[in-house]
Amino acid sequence: MRHLPLLAALIAAPLAPAAAATHVLNPTPQTVAWGHYDAADKPVLTISSGDTVVMHSLLTNSPAGLEQAGVAAADVEPALRAVFDGVPLSARGPGGHILTGPIAIAGAEPGDTLEVRIRKIDLAIPYAYNGFRFGAGFLTDDFPYRRTKIVPLDRQRMVGRFAPGIEVPLAPFFGSMGVAPPPAFGRIDSAPPTIAGGNMDLKHLVAGTTLFLPVHVPGALFQAGDGHAAQGNGEVDITALETSLIGTFEFILHKKVATPYPRAETPDAYIAMGFDDDLSNATRKAIRNMIDFLVTAKGMSRDDAYMLVSVAGDVEITQLVDRNKGVHVVMKKTLFLNR
């Protein structure tokens, strides 16, 4: 089967019904995957290509942890308490993210591509937290202790009040969006991003962006969480402005169009990604994935594609702290006169 990346997935005729439906998926003990992506998980919702899902996700912290950091007990989401009380320990892990889903897309099969159109992202609560702890983050020796900061979110002005005289502009996105990995992977930790997506922590994935994911199992099994109100490239202390989000996603299935690696498209740019424990290898993967995209979707020679990445592509570090480091290459659409 020929592997056609991003633009080819857009061109290919999608599988979509005549009348699309809108579904609502809220987090409950029965509708979350705690800390993992797993091909063996059963879907909590099955939809058709073309359908939209309004999905509520929970931040990655405990009620007790939030209260210890200064959140009033009344301001902790009841859904978060219900999930902590209702999900048995045997169903948790190996990671810590509380992911809503998985969602099955009817007719999805290995070798297809799932297009996820991020239509809207709303803040679910008026606060976020940032925290670091010993043994995690990038400067582990410099900060051998734990600290958590609660940051109030101004939803009218869309800023986070980080400290007196410091406001952080908000650009909400889901740190983790992915599908089930190949069955041979088994249950994988939600922390490191993989070929199935997952904890990519790519701050470009805001409302208006489209994500393309390879399908590895029947139904694809999409799930999302790890909401971020804002994040810097690198996410160096291991967290962003962590919060709960409500995302509106439209799902389009592209049959027999294989995307070997997650890709994204913003209104202004194409984005290729690379994940690896070694930062240099992650960078090589991201550059090669952009070259493959330019060759297949833009008809360029590999030599010219490599040159174009060097003269006009931006190679950026997505995150440094999730075991598999993330690198992405951004290529502006304005470069292509016949886009």
Helices and strands as residue ranges (DSSP letters): H 6-11, E 14-15, E 22-25, E 32-34, E 36-37, E 45-47, E 52-57, H 63-69, G 73-75, H 78-86, G 89-91, E 98-105, E 113-123, E 127-132, E 147-154, E 159-163, E 166-169, E 173-178, G 183-185, E 188-189, E 197-198, E 210-214, E 222-228, E 245-254, E 263-265, E 269-276, H 279-298, H 302-312, E 314-319, E 325-332, G 333-335
